[in-house]
Amino acid sequence: MDQQGIITVAPSLEVERTKAGVFLGINWTLEDSMLSYFALYWDKIIFISAPPFGQNLTGYSASLAEAGILSKVIGHNPHFETEAPDLRHYDNIEDALPLIFDRHVKTGYYAQAVIKEMMKKLNENTGCDWTVHNGFKGMSIPNEYMSELATAKVELNGCLPIPISKVSIDDILNFKESRKDEFLSLRGTLDELYMEISRSGDVKFAKNYKIQQLQKSIVELNKVSKEKFGLCHLVDRKVSLNLNAGVVKDAIIAGSIVGAYTSPLFGVGSALATGLVSSIQITAEISKELKNSTNKMKLSYLSSLHGKGWI
């Protein structure tokens, strides 16, 4: 089984939409909980950045770098200003967006440089299956880097455990090694499910054996995580799968293939903070994805850690 790696933008760019307006900001550091999630469920982590923005490695990220799991890639940006702009002064997204995306502004080359590095990694054949974590939350990536595809969205809602308490990276990696069978079972079952959906275009799996296997793997992983760490965050994961056969795309557009499957998952823990139980959801839709990921079965990983609940 090939290694699996996660590519993320660091620092990441985020858009927050509130009643007061739309605000653009930069998240200069990834939270320890996110780094724990990456370390548990992937073998390699890459931070991609470009001038004038950068990412220092401290705490968890420094420990992961020392362990040979995390590395940094700096994109080439020949058109940057010496001083990074302070985006906190921009209350209106229209005023701030040029600082990131407008090629006529020196700092606007940042996104271009970062995305080019992403594309190169996705095309590498190094025995590692690279996927992209959403580092441009709420942002519109330039159309020249995107392609419209028929995709299946596989969502694990409140399913994947990570420690809620402060745990050293060494403890996390030792747990991952000692429970290798449970992690490999989850990974293998997910890959088989992804392959079947991509191959068949069938998103209705009410009695599908692989769904039952996936449920069993998730429950078992939550059980051993609770035994080791006590309270845990329950993390979401959303995966885009390429269904880009013409007949499938036409069927989605025509409405004959629609969002089709939701399975509640019991035995993971208490109900989520929102009042919803953990679940597996599969839908089919037309979506835009990074062009260089179109030859990949798994196009992107999106994850959320916000207020999802506890084991």
C-alpha positions in Angstrom: 0.0 0.0 0.0 1.4 3.4 -1.0 2.0 6.1 1.6 -0.6 8.8 1.8 0.3 12.4 2.1 -1.6 15.6 2.8 -0.8 19.0 1.2 -1.9 22.1 2.9 -1.3 25.9 2.4 0.5 27.5 5.4 -0.4 30.1 6.1 -4.0 29.5 5.0 -6.4 32.0 3.7 -9.9 32.2 5.0 -13.1 34.1 4.3 -15.5 34.7 7.1 -19.1 35.7 6.2 -21.1 37.4 9.0 -24.1 39.6 9.2 -21.7 42.5 9.4 -20.1 41.7 6.1 -17.4 39.5 4.5 -13.9 39.4 6.0 -10.7 38.1 4.6 -8.0 36.9 7.0 -4.8 34.8 7.2 -4.5 31.9 9.6 -0.8 32.1 10.3 -0.5 28.8 12.2 -2.4 25.5 12.0 -3.9 24.5 15.3 -2.4 21.6 17.2 -5.7 19.7 16.8 -5.4 19.9 13.0 -1.8 18.8 13.1 -2.8 15.9 15.3 -5.4 14.9 12.7 -2.9 15.1 9.9 -0.3 13.0 11.9 -2.9 10.3 12.7 -4.5 9.8 9.3 -1.6 10.6 6.9 2.0 9.5 6.5 3.4 12.7 5.1 2.5 16.4 5.6 3.6 19.2 3.3 3.2 22.9 4.1 3.3 25.1 1.0 3.8 28.8 1.1 5.4 31.6 -1.0 6.8 35.1 -0.4 5.8 37.4 1.1 4.0 35.0 3.5 5.8 32.3 5.4 5.3 29.6 8.0 7.6 29.0 11.0 7.8 25.5 12.5 7.2 25.5 16.2 5.6 23.2 18.7 3.8 20.3 17.0 4.9 21.3 13.5 8.6 21.4 14.6 8.2 17.9 16.2 6.6 16.5 13.1 9.4 18.0 11.0 12.0 16.4 13.3 10.2 13.0 12.9 10.6 13.3 9.1 6.8 13.5 8.6 6.4 17.2 7.9 8.3 19.3 5.3 8.0 22.8 3.8 7.9 23.8 0.2 8.4 27.5 -0.7 6.9 28.5 -4.0 8.8 30.9 -6.4 7.3 34.4 -6.4 9.5 36.9 -8.1 7.0 39.8 -7.6 6.6 40.3 -3.9 7.0 43.3 -1.7 9.5 43.2 1.2 6.8 43.8 3.8 3.8 41.5 4.0 0.4 43.4 4.0 -1.6 43.4 7.1 -5.0 42.1 5.9 -6.7 42.9 9.2 -7.0 46.5 8.0 -9.3 45.4 5.2 -13.0 45.0 6.3 -14.2 44.5 2.7 -13.3 41.4 0.8 -13.2 43.3 -2.6 -10.5 45.6 -1.2 -8.3 42.7 0.1 -8.6 40.1 -2.6 -6.2 41.9 -5.0 -3.5 41.4 -2.4 -3.7 37.7 -3.0 -5.0 37.1 -6.5 -4.5 40.2 -8.7 -1.5 39.6 -10.9 -1.0 43.4 -11.2 -0.3 43.6 -7.5 3.1 42.2 -6.3 1.6 40.2 -3.5 -1.1 38.9 -5.8 1.3 36.3 -7.1 1.2 34.5 -3.8 -1.8 32.3 -4.7 -0.3 31.6 -8.2 3.0 30.4 -6.7 1.3 28.2 -4.1 -1.0 26.6 -6.5 1.8 25.8 -9.0 3.6 24.0 -6.2 0.4 22.0 -5.4 0.2 21.0 -9.1 3.8 19.8 -9.2 3.3 17.6 -6.1 0.0 16.1 -7.5 1.9 15.1 -10.6 4.8 13.5 -8.8 5.2 9.7 -8.9 7.0 9.1 -5.7 5.1 6.2 -4.1 3.0 8.7 -2.1 -0.7 9.3 -2.9 -0.9 13.1 -2.4 -4.2 14.8 -1.7 -5.0 18.4 -1.0 -6.4 19.8 2.2 -8.6 22.9 1.6 -6.1 25.7 2.3 -8.2 28.4 0.6 -11.3 28.3 2.8 -14.1 30.2 1.1 -11.7 31.6 -1.5 -12.2 31.3 -5.3 -9.2 29.8 -6.9 -8.5 31.3 -10.4 -10.5 29.4 -13.1 -7.4 28.6 -15.1 -6.4 26.1 -12.4 -9.9 24.5 -12.2 -11.8 21.9 -14.2 -15.5 21.1 -14.0 -16.1 17.4 -13.2 -18.8 15.0 -12.3 -17.9 14.0 -8.7 -19.2 12.0 -5.8 -18.8 13.6 -2.4 -18.2 11.1 0.4 -18.6 12.7 3.8 -17.7 11.2 7.2 -19.5 13.4 9.6 -18.3 13.3 13.2 -16.5 10.0 12.7 -12.7 10.3 13.0 -11.3 10.7 16.6 -8.4 12.9 17.6 -7.3 13.6 21.2 -9.0 16.6 22.8 -6.3 17.0 25.5 -2.8 18.2 25.0 -0.9 15.1 23.9 2.7 15.0 22.7 3.4 14.2 19.0 5.4 11.2 20.2 2.4 9.8 22.1 0.2 10.3 19.0 2.7 8.6 16.7 3.3 5.7 19.2 -0.5 5.2 19.4 -0.7 5.2 15.6 2.0 2.5 15.4 0.5 0.4 18.2 -2.9 0.5 16.6 -1.6 0.1 13.0 -4.2 -2.6 12.3 -7.1 -0.3 13.1 -5.7 2.6 11.0 -4.9 0.3 8.1 -8.4 -1.2 8.2 -9.9 2.2 8.0 -7.6 3.3 5.1 -8.1 0.1 3.2 -11.9 0.1 3.5 -12.1 3.8 2.5 -9.9 3.2 -0.6 -12.0 0.2 -1.6 -15.2 2.2 -1.2 -13.7 5.1 -3.2 -12.7 2.8 -6.0 -16.1 1.1 -6.2 -17.9 4.5 -6.4 -15.5 5.9 -8.9 -15.8 2.7 -11.1 -19.5 2.3 -10.9 -20.9 5.8 -10.5 -23.4 4.2 -8.0 -23.9 6.4 -4.9 -26.8 4.3 -3.5 -25.3 1.9 -1.0 -28.0 1.0 1.5 -27.0 -2.6 1.6 -23.5 -2.4 0.4 -21.0 -4.6 2.2 -18.2 -2.0 2.0 -20.3 0.5 3.9 -20.8 -2.0 6.7 -17.1 -2.7 6.7 -16.4 1.1 6.9 -18.8 1.5 9.8 -17.1 -1.3 11.7 -13.7 0.2 11.1 -14.8 3.6 12.4 -16.4 2.2 15.5 -13.3 0.1 16.4 -11.0 3.0 15.9 -13.1 5.2 18.1 -13.1 2.5 20.8 -9.3 2.2 21.0 -8.9 6.0 20.8 -11.2 6.5 23.8 -9.3 3.8 25.7 -6.0 5.6 25.1 -6.9 9.3 25.2 -10.3 9.6 26.9 -12.3 12.5 25.5 -11.7 13.0 21.7 -12.8 15.4 19.0 -14.9 13.8 16.3 -13.6 15.1 13.0 -15.4 15.4 9.6 -13.8 14.4 6.4 -15.2 15.2 2.9 -13.7 13.6 -0.2 -14.3 14.4 -3.8 -14.2 11.4 -6.2 -13.9 11.6 -10.0 -16.9 10.3 -11.9 -16.1 12.1 -15.1 -17.4 9.6 -17.6 -19.6 11.5 -20.0 -22.7 9.4 -19.4 -22.4 10.0 -15.6 -21.9 13.7 -16.0 -24.9 13.9 -18.4 -27.0 11.9 -15.9 -26.2 14.2 -13.0 -27.1 17.3 -15.1 -30.3 15.6 -16.2 -31.2 14.8 -12.6 -31.3 11.0 -13.0 -28.3 10.7 -10.5 -28.8 12.8 -7.4 -27.6 13.0 -3.8 -28.5 9.5 -2.7 -27.2 7.9 0.4 -27.0 8.7 4.1 -26.2 6.2 6.8 -26.3 7.1 10.5 -23.4 5.6 12.4 -24.1 4.4 16.0 -21.5 3.2 18.5 -19.0 6.0 17.9 -19.9 8.0 21.0 -22.5 10.4 22.3 -24.5 12.6 20.0 -22.7 15.5 18.4 -22.9 18.9 19.8 -25.3 19.9 17.1 -27.7 17.1 18.1 -26.8 15.0 15.0 -25.3 11.5 15.2 -22.2 10.5 13.3 -23.0 9.5 9.7 -21.7 8.5 6.3 -23.1 10.5 3.4 -22.6 10.1 -0.3 -23.9 12.6 -3.0 -23.3 13.1 -6.7 -22.8 16.6 -8.2 -21.0 18.7 -10.7 -18.1 20.5 -9.0 -14.9 22.4 -9.9 -11.6 20.7 -8.9 -7.9 21.4 -9.4 -6.9 20.5 -12.9 -3.9 18.4 -12.0 -6.0 16.3 -9.6 -8.4 15.2 -12.4 -6.3 12.1 -13.1 -6.5 11.1 -9.4 -9.3 9.0 -7.9 -9.3 11.1 -4.8 -9.4 14.7 -5.7 -9.4 16.6 -2.4 -9.8 16.2 1.3 -11.8 18.8 3.3 -12.0 18.6 7.0 -13.6 20.4 9.9 -12.9 20.4 13.6 -15.4 23.1 14.7 -17.8 22.2 17.5 -18.5 18.7 16.3 -18.7 16.9 19.6 -17.0 14.4 21.8 -16.5 10.7 22.3 
